[in-house]
Amino acid sequence: MPKRLRKPPSDPVQAAHSISAQIKGEEPRIVPPEKNAAAVALGKLGGAKGGKKRAAGMTAEERKEAARKAAEARWRK
Protein backbone atom coordinates (compact mmCIF):
# COMPACT_ATOMS: atom_id res chain seq x y z
CA MET A 1 0.00 0.00 0.00
CA PRO A 2 1.48 3.44 -0.90
CA LYS A 3 2.51 5.84 1.82
CA ARG A 4 -0.07 8.62 2.40
CA LEU A 5 0.95 12.06 1.27
CA ARG A 6 0.59 15.05 3.57
CA LYS A 7 -2.06 17.66 2.88
CA PRO A 8 -0.39 20.57 1.06
CA PRO A 9 -0.37 24.03 2.69
CA SER A 10 -2.88 26.68 1.57
CA ASP A 11 -0.15 28.95 0.10
CA PRO A 12 0.25 27.89 -3.57
CA VAL A 13 4.05 28.29 -3.63
CA GLN A 14 4.50 26.28 -0.43
CA ALA A 15 1.99 23.71 -1.69
CA ALA A 16 3.98 23.23 -4.90
CA HIS A 17 7.22 22.89 -2.95
CA SER A 18 5.63 20.41 -0.53
CA ILE A 19 4.21 18.26 -3.33
CA SER A 20 7.49 18.21 -5.28
CA ALA A 21 9.44 17.32 -2.12
CA GLN A 22 7.01 14.45 -1.38
CA ILE A 23 7.37 13.12 -4.92
CA LYS A 24 11.17 13.21 -4.58
CA GLY A 25 10.92 11.50 -1.18
CA GLU A 26 12.36 14.50 0.72
CA GLU A 27 11.04 16.26 3.78
CA PRO A 28 9.47 19.61 2.74
CA ARG A 29 10.95 22.75 4.31
CA ILE A 30 8.03 24.98 5.19
CA VAL A 31 8.87 28.24 6.92
CA PRO A 32 6.09 29.63 9.12
CA PRO A 33 5.25 33.32 8.56
CA GLU A 34 7.03 35.74 10.89
CA LYS A 35 5.02 37.80 13.35
CA ASN A 36 5.49 41.48 14.05
CA ALA A 37 6.91 41.65 17.60
CA ALA A 38 5.33 45.05 18.31
CA ALA A 39 1.89 43.82 17.26
CA VAL A 40 2.25 40.69 19.41
CA ALA A 41 3.21 42.81 22.46
CA LEU A 42 0.23 45.13 21.97
CA GLY A 43 -2.13 42.19 21.61
CA LYS A 44 -0.88 40.64 24.84
CA LEU A 45 -1.31 43.91 26.73
CA GLY A 46 -4.92 44.36 25.65
CA GLY A 47 -5.79 40.72 26.21
CA ALA A 48 -4.29 40.68 29.70
CA LYS A 49 -6.30 43.72 30.78
CA GLY A 50 -9.60 42.97 29.07
CA GLY A 51 -10.73 39.81 30.85
CA LYS A 52 -9.92 41.03 34.34
CA LYS A 53 -11.58 44.38 33.76
CA ARG A 54 -14.69 42.73 32.31
CA ALA A 55 -14.95 40.28 35.21
CA ALA A 56 -14.53 43.07 37.77
CA GLY A 57 -17.66 44.78 36.44
CA MET A 58 -19.81 41.63 36.50
CA THR A 59 -21.88 40.14 39.28
CA ALA A 60 -21.26 36.56 40.40
CA GLU A 61 -24.33 35.42 38.44
CA GLU A 62 -23.09 37.13 35.24
CA ARG A 63 -19.64 35.53 35.62
CA LYS A 64 -21.27 32.12 36.08
CA GLU A 65 -23.39 32.60 32.93
CA ALA A 66 -20.35 33.71 30.89
CA ALA A 67 -18.36 30.68 32.08
CA ARG A 68 -21.26 28.36 31.20
CA LYS A 69 -21.49 29.81 27.67
CA ALA A 70 -17.72 29.50 27.20
CA ALA A 71 -17.77 25.85 28.28
CA GLU A 72 -20.66 25.10 25.90
CA ALA A 73 -18.76 26.75 23.03
CA ARG A 74 -15.64 24.66 23.77
CA TRP A 75 -17.57 21.40 23.92
CA ARG A 76 -19.54 22.23 20.75
CA LYS A 77 -16.32 22.04 18.68
Phi, psi and omega in degrees: 000135182290152179290138181289138177275150178287157176287130181289152178295166182284335177288126185299322181292315178293325179296316179297317179297317181297315181295316181294324178294321179294322179295321180284346181087017179262167175271123182292142177259103181248121182265122179291150180295144180279148179255148177284118185299322181294320180293322179296316180297317179295320179297320179293321180298311181295319181293324181291326182278321190301311183295318181293318181294320179295316181293327181295330181270002182257154173278170180299322180294319179294320178297319179297316180295319179296319179294321179296316179296320180295318179295320178297318181295321178294318183283338179292333183296000000 
